[in-house]
């Protein structure tokens, strides 16, 4: 069924929606439609839900009908499935309402999709507040398994670390995966994207997921990265590559093209790698 067919059926149904944050069927349907048109608008705002965000953005981009059906089922029934991925959030999650004192609470369609997925996956900690940072953390293994359990992707590859930076070779592998037509999620330290100052590592630096929207706009030393990367076995060549400036955009926080060097002009590849912890690629 098409997205419009799914939304038409949803609009014809009777009865209340099970999430208190859902204002009306029409309002929710319009939000779903907007997100299918522009998946980057799926965002957590002030909530700690970047893992579910990249999952839902990838889903809405490649499988929009599956995304739409997931949200309407969740809103109508309080549970939904994507293949073997069964999602049933707690009552506290369903009963969440934005606090007028909160800064930037998620839109209702986003809370229903994102918080439900995260809350249902938590074994010990419920996710029932937009400000709940600890319960919102998504580990690489969890994100990888979400993709695999949907049955929608023939290839799901993960190469990440939690505490130690990944290598230059690993980043180039992520670029190659994107060039091969895969969707690529990068695991980084969010401090890299701070808009001002000279970002430093935090105590737990691997804390944010972003999407690589395009490999063609990744410039190393001002040139397309594919034309620069050669002979990684040579130590001197690796040293020279790390000293080159790196510019490219990532999809995050409701921005389809946020510059990774916005917090540090003249960002080098070596600087970037201090905040880079690997990737997940899917197709």
C-alpha positions, 0 to 999 in steps of 0.5 A: 500500500502507498503512503497516501493509502495508509494515511487515507485508511488512518483518517477513516478510522474511528476512536481515540489515539492512544498517545496523549501527545497526538492532537488529531488524526489529521494533524498526525497524518500531515506530520507523517506526510511531511517526514516522508517528503523530507526524512531529515525533518524527523528530529529529536529536538531536545530529547536524547533520541539520535539513534532512533532518529537515524533509524527512522530517517533511513526507513522513511527515505528507502521504505516510506510506506513501512515508516508511515504504517509503523507510526499510524499503527503505533498511534492507533494501537499502542504497538507496531511491528517492522518485520521481527522488530516488535515495538510496544512502549510503556504506558508512561511513554504513551501518556507523555505530554510536552511540558510548556517549560521544556525547550524544544519538545519533539513533534507528536509524530516523532515522539510516537516513532522515536520514543516508542522504539527506544522505550520498548528496547530498554530492558531496565530504564523506561524512556518516558520524558524528553529530558531523559538522557541516560535511557535514550542512549542507543548503542551501536549493537542496538541500532544494528539489530533494529535494522536487521530485525526489520528484514528490509535490508539485505546488508547491515554492517557495523564497525564501531568503538565506544571508547576509542577513536576509529581509524582513518581506514575505517572512515574511508570504508564508510565513504566507500560504502556510501559511494556504493549506494548504501545508507551510512550512519556515523557514530561521533562525539557531538561536541564536534558539531558545537557551533563555536569555540574549540571543541574538546572531547567529553568524558563519554565522547561517543554519544551521537548518531548522524547520517552521511548524506553524500560522499561526492561533497566530502573534500580532503585538502580541497579535493574530492576525497576519492581522488586523494586517498592512495597508498594507505600502507605508506606511513608518510602518506598517512601522515600527510592525509591526516594533516589535510583539511576535511570538509563535508556535511552530515544530516542531523538535528533537523538540518540536512547539511550541517558542516562538520567543521562549523565548530572549528574552521580548518578542521583536519582529518586528524581533528575529525578522527578524534571525534569519530567512532565508526559507522553502520551501513545498510542496503 
